[in-house]
Amino acid sequence: MKATKTFSIGENCKGGVITAEVNGKQLTIIGKDFDYTKKRNQQQNAKEWCRFGVQTDAVNAQMKAFMILSDLTTAYYADQVLEWAKTKGIDFQPPYGW
């Protein structure tokens, strides 16, 4: 399944915007600068400044994705992004040894 969602978080996020892309078992997390010339719900074309990819069938992929997101925003919003990804078919493997 392929899906994209842009989260306009604002002051609780470096840059203010996170876009998450799901493509099969790949979760891509993109940090963007808030574009003040656009409305809050029109941030999908904001300037990209970082991009991280996580292969979700790898060991500890959920922890890696959470740590990347936690560097960009608060734990609450990191969890919101991961929960959205799960609704789009991302099935994280259990942590190693569990």
C-alpha positions, 0 to 999 in steps of 0.5 A: 500500500502506498500512502502519504500524510503531512502533519503540520505540527507547528512549534512542537516540531523542528521545522514545523512539518513532518510528512510520512510516506508508506510504500510497502514495508518502507516508512519514510519520515521527512522533516520540512520547514513550515511555509508561512505563505501557505495555510496550515493545511497546505504544507505538503509542498513545504521545503524538505530539510531531512529525510529518513527511511526505515525498513519496517520488517527489520529488527527494532524498526519501530524503535528506530522510527520512534527515535527519529521522530522523537528527534524531530518532535515530541513523543506524543506526535511521534506516536501519532505518526506511527499510529497513522502508519500502522493504519496504512498497513505497516506491521512492525516486527516485535523487538529482538528477543520478545 
